[in-house]
């Protein structure tokens, strides 16, 4: 499946800037160093991507949810902003150059965006597990993408 979800026209202010970069570095470092797989009550992975414009390696800590058949699901919420987070565009540009790191172990994955009933079922599970994602959905008029990460 392709990455085709359009951006929205309304939403909150996306998290960005030096504080977000610092926060992401700290969470990524803490996750790798301690081998811990959770942060603030959520399962966390570090998503390794290639920048779509720069070609440089990028890493982003993300909450993840179990998907069918051992896959992992991540949500491109950007806090309910009108636009998708940068990692979504990086994954869309290079879906076969993605790795996840959990507990210090990096695994190559293939990323694909869920659509239709498959996305709806996953979204229901995600919101039931972590209500804050439902609040993000209320802030924006875009459909928040759900991305499946399948080990290669």
Secondary structure, DSSP 8 states (H G I E B T S, - for coil): --------S--B----SHHHHHHHHHHHHHHHHH---EETTEEEEEEEEE-TTT--EEEEEEE-EE-GGG-EEEEE-GGGBSS--HHHHHHHH-TTSEEEEETTEEEEEEEEE--HHHHHHHHHHHHHH-THHHHHHHH-SS--EEEEEEE-
